[in-house]
Amino acid sequence: MEPIPVLLAGWGPVGREYAGLLRAAGERFGLDFQLVEVRGHRTRAAVRGGKVPARDEWEPIDDLSAALSRTGARVFAQAVPSDGDDRAGAEALTALGSGAHVVTATKSHLLTRWNELAGTAEATGAAIRISAATGAAMPAGDLARSALRGFDVRSVRGCLNGTATFVLDRLAAGEPLADAVAEAQRLGIAEADVSADLSGRDAATKMRLLAALLWGWDPAATEVRAEPVAARPVEAGHRLRQVAAADAARPGIVEVGLVAEPADSPLGALTGPEKAVRYDCGDAGPVTVSGGRSSPRGAALAMVKDTLGAVLEGTAGFR
């Protein structure tokens, strides 16, 4: 097997899980993935014999273009936070410009540089895969990107944030918001900062990306209308859910609201931190995907799946 060098940005929980899963996953499909370098915010480390050195042995970071040239990386994997400084966007463009595929769990640059990323990738024949940014282990992005290709997808709606589902159920049981959030954090469902989860911003981000995959909307130009999580009475047999929605007939608009869903419906039946997305496919009927673990390992598995897809599928850009 010809080696496929992979360069990884980010050595947090997701990055470490990805590194641990990558080689064995490739071997199952006859691919020799070799993690060649890991890059942090200010330091980097060459990977030799499958071993990542201890952090105190890492060297000062250099320019990504130099690293791509030095390692010959064919895949650039991003497991870095969406911190708003646009470094992730600049590095993704550099990687795509070199012809390397990009697999990312980072959302920020997808929202601001979608068209630029797509154009660069298509010009060089590289792929961009974003499953970990749209639903972690739940393959909502794969449905939007390719599995529903040719279907008349008219609308999409879903519960895209597991923290919101968990908190709403605790509120319905009479628990104060602060206690519900604290329990979600204790269980590892929620991060320390839950503002994006409770405001609807995270769900809106994921829906903007799904709409971009489905209909080619520019996420940067998409209008967001979001309602924050709050306790609200609902009629018997229903559960309150944070539902993100987009409709092909209303281009450029994503809405996130609190909706009383029937308890036996795909969205109402969710429990704990579960997520689900329902696509209205016209004459083909509705298609729903649910489940998939929201965890560092779940996100890493999505990145591994995307790495396989980028290499095996032979498509460019977000297609």
C-alpha positions as CSV (number, residue, x, y, z in Angstrom):
1,M,0.0,0.0,0.0
2,E,1.2,3.5,-0.8
3,P,1.5,5.6,2.4
4,I,-1.0,8.4,2.7
5,P,0.5,11.1,4.9
6,V,-1.9,13.0,7.3
7,L,-1.1,16.2,9.0
8,L,-3.3,17.0,12.1
9,A,-4.0,20.4,13.6
10,G,-5.2,20.2,17.2
11,W,-4.1,17.9,20.0
12,G,-7.0,18.1,22.3
13,P,-9.5,15.3,23.1
14,V,-10.8,15.1,19.5
15,G,-7.4,15.2,17.9
16,R,-6.0,12.5,20.2
17,E,-9.0,10.2,19.6
18,Y,-8.6,10.8,15.8
19,A,-4.9,9.9,15.9
20,G,-5.7,6.7,17.8
21,L,-8.3,5.5,15.4
22,L,-6.9,6.6,12.0
23,R,-4.5,3.9,11.0
24,A,-6.6,0.9,11.9
25,A,-9.6,2.4,10.1
26,G,-7.5,2.9,6.9
27,E,-6.2,-0.7,7.0
28,R,-9.8,-2.0,6.8
29,F,-10.1,-0.3,3.4
30,G,-6.6,-1.1,2.1
31,L,-5.3,2.4,2.9
32,D,-2.0,3.1,4.7
33,F,-2.8,6.3,6.6
34,Q,0.3,7.6,8.4
35,L,0.0,10.5,10.8
36,V,3.2,12.4,10.1
37,E,2.9,15.6,12.1
38,V,0.7,17.1,14.9
39,R,0.4,20.9,15.2
40,G,-0.8,22.9,18.3
41,H,-1.3,26.6,18.6
42,R,2.4,27.5,19.0
43,T,4.3,24.2,18.7
44,R,4.5,21.1,16.5
45,A,5.8,17.6,16.6
46,A,6.9,15.1,14.0
47,V,5.3,11.6,14.5
48,R,7.7,8.8,14.2
49,G,6.8,5.1,14.4
50,G,3.3,6.1,15.2
51,K,4.4,7.9,18.4
52,V,3.6,11.5,19.3
53,P,6.3,13.0,21.5
54,A,5.4,14.5,24.9
55,R,4.4,18.1,24.7
56,D,7.6,19.4,26.3
57,E,9.5,17.8,23.3
58,W,7.6,19.7,20.7
59,E,9.3,22.3,18.5
60,P,8.2,25.9,17.6
61,I,5.5,25.9,14.9
62,D,6.4,26.9,11.4
63,D,4.3,28.0,8.4
64,L,1.8,25.4,7.3
65,S,2.9,25.6,3.7
66,A,6.4,24.5,4.8
67,A,4.9,21.7,6.8
68,L,2.8,20.5,3.9
69,S,5.9,20.5,1.6
70,R,8.0,18.8,4.3
71,T,5.6,16.0,5.0
72,G,3.9,15.6,1.6
73,A,0.6,15.5,3.5
74,R,-2.4,14.4,1.4
75,V,-4.9,15.1,4.1
76,F,-5.0,18.0,6.5
77,A,-7.2,17.3,9.5
78,Q,-8.5,20.1,11.7
79,A,-9.6,19.4,15.3
80,V,-9.1,23.0,16.6
81,P,-11.6,25.3,18.4
82,S,-13.7,27.8,16.5
83,D,-11.9,30.7,18.2
84,G,-12.7,33.4,15.7
85,D,-9.1,34.4,14.7
86,D,-9.5,32.9,11.2
87,R,-6.3,30.9,11.4
88,A,-8.3,27.7,10.7
89,G,-9.7,29.3,7.5
90,A,-6.3,30.5,6.3
91,E,-4.8,27.1,7.0
92,A,-7.6,25.2,5.3
93,L,-7.1,27.4,2.2
94,T,-3.4,26.8,2.3
95,A,-3.9,23.0,2.5
96,L,-6.5,23.0,-0.3
97,G,-4.3,25.1,-2.5
98,S,-1.6,22.5,-2.2
99,G,-4.0,19.8,-3.3
100,A,-4.5,18.2,0.2
101,H,-7.9,17.1,1.2
102,V,-9.3,19.0,4.3
103,V,-11.3,17.1,7.0
104,T,-12.5,19.5,9.7
105,A,-14.4,19.6,13.0
106,T,-14.0,23.4,13.1
107,K,-17.1,25.5,12.2
108,S,-15.9,29.1,12.1
109,H,-14.3,29.2,8.7
110,L,-17.0,27.2,7.2
111,L,-19.4,30.0,8.1
112,T,-17.3,32.8,6.8
113,R,-15.3,31.3,3.9
114,W,-17.5,28.7,2.4
115,N,-17.4,29.9,-1.2
116,E,-13.7,30.6,-1.1
117,L,-13.0,27.2,0.3
118,A,-15.2,25.5,-2.3
119,G,-13.6,27.4,-5.2
120,T,-10.0,26.6,-4.0
121,A,-10.8,23.0,-3.5
122,E,-12.5,22.6,-6.9
123,A,-9.6,24.3,-8.6
124,T,-7.1,21.8,-7.2
125,G,-9.3,18.7,-7.1
126,A,-9.3,18.4,-3.3
127,A,-12.2,17.5,-1.1
128,I,-13.6,19.1,2.0
129,R,-15.4,17.0,4.5
130,I,-17.3,18.5,7.5
131,S,-19.3,15.7,9.2
132,A,-17.8,16.5,12.6
133,A,-19.0,20.1,12.3
134,T,-22.6,19.2,11.4
135,G,-23.5,16.4,13.7
136,A,-20.4,14.5,15.1
137,A,-21.2,10.8,14.7
138,M,-24.7,11.4,13.4
139,P,-24.3,11.4,9.6
140,A,-26.6,14.3,8.9
141,G,-24.0,16.0,6.7
142,D,-23.5,12.8,4.5
143,L,-27.3,12.8,3.8
144,A,-27.2,16.5,2.8
145,R,-24.0,16.2,0.8
146,S,-24.5,13.1,-1.2
147,A,-27.0,10.4,0.0
148,L,-30.0,12.5,-0.9
149,R,-28.5,13.8,-4.1
150,G,-31.2,13.7,-6.8
151,F,-34.0,13.8,-4.2
152,D,-36.3,16.9,-4.2
153,V,-35.3,18.0,-0.7
154,R,-37.8,20.7,0.2
155,S,-37.1,21.4,3.8
156,V,-35.0,20.2,6.7
157,R,-35.6,20.5,10.4
158,G,-33.9,18.9,13.4
159,C,-32.7,18.9,17.0
160,L,-29.0,19.5,16.4
161,N,-27.8,20.4,19.9
162,G,-27.8,17.6,22.5
163,T,-27.4,19.9,25.4
164,A,-30.6,21.8,24.5
165,T,-32.6,18.5,24.4
166,F,-31.2,17.4,27.7
167,V,-31.9,20.8,29.4
168,L,-35.4,21.1,28.0
169,D,-36.4,17.7,29.4
170,R,-35.0,18.7,32.8
171,L,-36.9,22.0,32.7
172,A,-40.1,20.1,31.9
173,A,-39.6,18.0,35.0
174,G,-39.5,21.2,37.1
175,E,-35.7,21.6,37.5
176,P,-34.3,25.1,37.5
177,L,-32.2,26.1,34.5
178,A,-29.0,26.5,36.4
179,D,-29.3,23.0,37.9
180,A,-30.2,21.4,34.5
181,V,-27.1,23.0,33.0
182,A,-24.9,22.0,35.9
183,E,-26.0,18.4,35.5
184,A,-25.4,18.4,31.8
185,Q,-21.9,19.7,32.5
186,R,-21.3,17.1,35.2
187,L,-22.3,14.3,32.8
188,G,-20.0,15.6,30.1
189,I,-22.9,16.5,27.8
190,A,-22.3,20.3,28.0
191,E,-19.1,22.3,27.9
192,A,-18.2,25.0,30.3
193,D,-19.7,27.7,28.1
194,V,-23.3,26.7,27.2
195,S,-24.3,30.1,25.7
196,A,-24.2,28.9,22.1
197,D,-26.2,25.8,23.0
198,L,-29.0,27.6,24.9
199,S,-29.2,30.6,22.6
200,G,-29.8,28.4,19.6
201,R,-26.6,29.7,18.0
202,D,-25.0,26.2,17.7
203,A,-28.0,24.6,16.2
204,A,-28.3,27.5,13.7
205,T,-24.7,27.1,12.7
206,K,-25.2,23.4,12.0
207,M,-28.3,24.1,10.0
208,R,-26.6,26.8,8.0
209,L,-24.0,24.2,7.0
210,L,-26.6,21.6,6.1
211,A,-28.5,24.1,4.0
212,A,-25.2,25.0,2.2
213,L,-24.6,21.3,1.4
214,L,-28.2,20.8,0.3
215,W,-28.9,23.9,-1.7
216,G,-25.7,25.8,-2.1
217,W,-26.6,28.6,0.3
218,D,-23.7,30.8,1.4
219,P,-23.6,30.4,5.2
220,A,-22.1,33.9,5.5
221,A,-25.2,35.4,3.9
222,T,-27.8,33.3,5.7
223,E,-30.1,35.1,8.1
224,V,-30.5,33.5,11.5
225,R,-33.6,33.9,13.8
226,A,-33.1,32.1,17.1
227,E,-35.1,31.7,20.2
228,P,-33.3,30.8,23.5
229,V,-34.0,27.7,25.6
230,A,-36.6,28.4,28.3
231,A,-39.3,26.5,30.3
232,R,-42.7,26.5,28.7
233,P,-45.9,24.5,29.3
234,V,-47.0,22.1,26.5
235,E,-50.0,19.9,26.0
236,A,-50.1,16.3,27.1
237,G,-48.3,13.9,24.8
238,H,-45.8,16.5,23.6
239,R,-42.3,17.5,24.5
240,L,-40.6,20.9,24.0
241,R,-37.7,20.8,21.6
242,Q,-35.2,23.2,20.2
243,V,-35.8,22.8,16.5
244,A,-33.6,24.3,13.7
245,A,-35.3,24.6,10.3
246,A,-34.6,25.7,6.8
247,D,-36.9,25.6,3.7
248,A,-35.8,25.6,0.0
249,A,-38.8,27.9,-0.7
250,R,-37.3,30.5,1.8
251,P,-33.7,30.8,0.7
252,G,-31.2,32.3,3.0
253,I,-33.2,32.0,6.2
254,V,-32.5,29.6,9.2
255,E,-34.8,29.6,12.2
256,V,-34.3,28.0,15.6
257,G,-37.3,27.9,17.9
258,L,-38.9,26.0,20.7
259,V,-41.5,23.7,19.3
260,A,-43.9,21.3,21.1
261,E,-43.3,18.0,19.2
262,P,-45.5,14.9,19.6
263,A,-43.7,12.6,22.0
264,D,-43.8,9.7,19.5
265,S,-42.4,11.8,16.6
266,P,-38.7,11.5,15.6
267,L,-37.8,14.8,17.4
268,G,-40.2,14.4,20.3
269,A,-38.9,10.9,21.1
270,L,-35.3,12.0,21.6
271,T,-34.0,11.5,25.1
272,G,-31.0,12.8,26.9
273,P,-28.5,14.4,24.6
274,E,-29.7,12.7,21.4
275,K,-30.0,14.5,18.1
276,A,-32.1,14.0,15.0
277,V,-32.6,15.6,11.6
278,R,-35.6,15.1,9.3
279,Y,-35.5,15.8,5.6
280,D,-38.7,16.4,3.6
281,C,-37.8,14.7,0.3
282,G,-41.0,15.4,-1.6
283,D,-42.3,12.4,-3.5
284,A,-39.7,10.2,-1.8
285,G,-41.2,11.0,1.6
286,P,-39.4,12.1,4.8
287,V,-36.0,10.7,5.6
288,T,-34.8,10.9,9.2
289,V,-31.4,10.3,10.8
290,S,-30.9,10.2,14.5
291,G,-28.4,9.1,17.2
292,G,-24.7,9.4,17.0
293,R,-22.6,10.1,20.0
294,S,-21.7,13.8,20.8
295,S,-18.3,13.2,22.4
296,P,-14.7,13.6,21.5
297,R,-14.7,10.0,20.2
298,G,-17.9,10.5,18.2
299,A,-16.4,13.6,16.6
300,A,-13.1,11.8,15.9
301,L,-15.0,8.9,14.3
302,A,-16.7,11.3,12.0
303,M,-13.4,12.8,11.1
304,V,-12.0,9.3,10.4
305,K,-15.1,8.5,8.2
306,D,-14.5,11.8,6.3
307,T,-10.8,11.0,5.8
308,L,-11.8,7.7,4.2
309,G,-14.4,9.4,2.1
310,A,-12.1,12.2,0.9
311,V,-9.5,9.6,-0.3
312,L,-11.9,7.0,-1.7
313,E,-14.7,9.0,-3.3
314,G,-12.7,11.1,-5.7
315,T,-14.9,14.3,-5.6
316,A,-13.8,17.9,-5.1
317,G,-15.0,20.6,-2.9
318,F,-17.9,20.0,-0.6
319,R,-19.6,17.5,-3.0
